[in-house]
Amino acid sequence: MAECRAKNNVIFRRMCFVKGSLVVLNVLCCLGGTTDATGTGKQIIEPLEHRNKAGMQQSRSLLPKYSEPVKFKTAAVAADYKNCSERGAEILRDHHGNAVDAAIATALCVGVVNAHSAAKTTAINFREVVSHHENAETMKDFLNLKKKWKERGGITMVNVLWQACPPWHFGTLRLFSQVDDIDIERKKNIAGEGEFIGVPGELRGFEMAWKKYGRLPWRKLFQPAIEIATNGFPANHALVNAVRINWLNVTHDFGLRELFRKNGRKIKEGDVIKRTKYGKTLRKIADSGADLFYTGKMAKKIVKDVRSIGSCISLTDLKDYRATEVKPLEVSLPGVKGYKLLTVPPPAGGAALINILSILKGKRSLSSFNFSANDMKHHPVLTYHRMIEAFNFVAAKQTYLTDPVFDEDVKEVVKEMLDPERSEQIRRLINGETHSFDYYGPINYNTDITDGTTHVSVLDAEENAVSLTTSINKYFGAKLRSPKLGIIYNDQLLDTYENVRLKEFKLAIDELKPYKRPVSLASPSIILDEAGDVKMVFGAAGGKYIATALAQVLMNHFWFGESLRDAVSKSRLHSQLFPNLVLVEKDFPKQYIDELKRFGHKITNDTVKITGTPFQIVGVVQLVYREKDGEILALADHRKGGGPAGYR
C-alpha cells in the first residue's frame, strides 16, 4: 500500500458556488464516405441515414418532440428525470428547504434512477456547481421566504478531489499510444475499468455545501432517493438505451446483470427497477454522515470492491479526501446589456462558453458580422458556418488549458479568451470557408469524453440558485456494481486513457501529475439581470457537447429572439476541431447540410466519428428562467426525457 500511495495522482474536480444578489445559495461542488484523419482533405462525409440500426429510433420516438417550459410562480427544479424534479420541489415547498437542500436531494434521486450517468453517492465525478448563495444571516430567518438580500457577497467555488493511484497507469498510456485504433476500441469496450476509478468526491462536496448553506437535516435530503431506490421506479428511455449500448458490459458484471437483465432479456421501458442494496447504503449515510463513507466501515468495503477489478485506491486515499473553494468567472453576457454571466473557470469549461459567445457577438462597426435575429432568419446557413468556425477556434484555444494550479500561464490564456478585443481579432479570421487544423492554432489536445453526465438547476422562493453538473464519466462508469453496497463505481480517469487518440492529430498529451485536475467542459452557470437578480440557472450534460449546446441555446434565445422552448428544442450542430468534422442532429435540415458542404465542411450525424461512442445526445440542457413579471419557467431537455417541477 505504501508503494501504491507514493505514486498516487490526485485530480481535482470542481464544484462552484456563487454568492449573489438576493439570497442565493449554492451548493455542492466539487460533471457516406470517409476522410483523412488530419482533416486536410476535401472529401465529404455523407450524413448517416437518420435512424439507429439497433433500434434507437423506436426508443427515441417515445420522447416528446419539444422541450416544453412549465410556468411556476415561486420556485422550480429542472432535472433529467421528472420524478426527481418533483422530489426536489417538495423539499422546497413542503419542508421549507432552500436551493442547496433541493439540489442535493434531486441529485441523489437522479443518481438512483439514472444509474448509468449519475450513480451519485459514491462513484461519480462531482463536477462543477455554480450557484448564488444566501448571506449567512439569512439562515437565521429562513422561514421568511419572501425576504430578499440585495447585497452582493463574495463569489466562490468548491473543488472536489479525484485521485488516480495506479503507478503503472502512465506505462499503460505509453503502451496504448503504440497500438492501432482497433486495439484501442477493444480495450475500451472490455468489461471492468478498475484502473480508471477515481476517489469519489461528491459526498464531501454535498457535505461542505450543506454545512455552509443547507437548512434541513442531512437525513431529510436522502429520504427521496432512499424511497425510490427501495420501492422501485420505471426504467426510462435513457437508462434502457444505455443498457442496450453497453449490454456486453452489463452482462459481464453480476451486479449490473442483477439490476438490468429481466428473465434473460434486456430491461425495457416501464420495467420496475429496485435498487434495494443502494437504498440501504444511502440510509446508512443519511444516518451516520459522509464520514461513514470515507473513514468508517463502509470505506473498507469500497476499497475491497474497487481493488477487485484493479484499482489502487486505499483507505488512506478515502480518508485524505478534501474539498476546496476557488473563484469562478464573472463577465458581462455578450449581446445583452447589463446582464452578467457567472460560470466555472479552468479546468472546467466556462471559459469556452464565454469565448464562443464573445467571438460571435461583436461591434458591427468593426466586424463583418454581429449575430442578430436577422442573421438566423435570412442567412441561416452562413450563420451556422460562422458558429462552426467559432467552435473550432475555441476548441483550439482549449488545447492551451490545463489545471491552473500547475501552470500559471493558464490565467493569461483565460484572460485572452475573455478579452473582447482578442475575440474581435478572431472574428475577422472567420471567412467564407473552413480550414485545416493549423489555421485555428492548437498546441495540445485534451479529451473529456463523458457520456454519463447529468445536470440539475434550482431556483427557490428567495431566489437562491444552484446549477450543478455531475458525471460518472462513461455509461455505467467502471462497469462495476458493488455486490453489497449497490454502488456503481466511476471511471473518471478514463479521460486520461482517451488521450491515446491524440496520436491521430500529432499533438502532445497534457502531462499528468499528482493532484492535477483534468480538463473538463462542464459549465454550470447562472445569469443575472440588470438589477443583479437571478435571470437564468442553466447547464448541460454531454461531455464535449456541453459548451456548444449551451452556446446555441443562449444564442437562440437572447440573440435570435426564439422562445425558450424553441431555443432548447431546435436541432443542433457541433464541431470540436479534433476530428475536423461537423456533427449534426438527426433532424437538422437537409438543405442546410448540403449548403454547409459548399463551405468545405465534412458533415456526419454519427457520434462514433466524433467521440468514439455511438448514439450520443448532443447536449442535454436543464434550465430555470425568471421572466420580467416574476413568473418562473422551468425546462428539461426533451433529448433525455426529463421534466421540471415547482410550485406557485
Helices and strands as residue ranges (DSSP letters): H 2-6, E 9-16, H 56-60, E 70-72, E 75-79, H 82-93, H 99-113, H 120-123, E 129-132, G 136-141, E 157-164, H 169-176, H 181-189, G 194-196, H 202-213, H 218-231, E 233-234, H 237-245, H 247-252, H 254-260, E 261-262, E 265-266, E 272-273, H 276-288, H 291-294, H 297-307, H 315-319, E 323-326, E 329-332, E 340-343, H 350-360, H 373-378, H 380-398, H 409-417, H 420-429, H 437-440, E 452-459, E 465-473, H 494-497, G 498-504, E 525-528, E 534-541, G 543-545, H 546-554, I 555-559, H 564-569, E 573-575, E 582-584, H 590-597, E 603-604, H 608-611, E 620-626, E 632-636, G 638-640, E 643-647
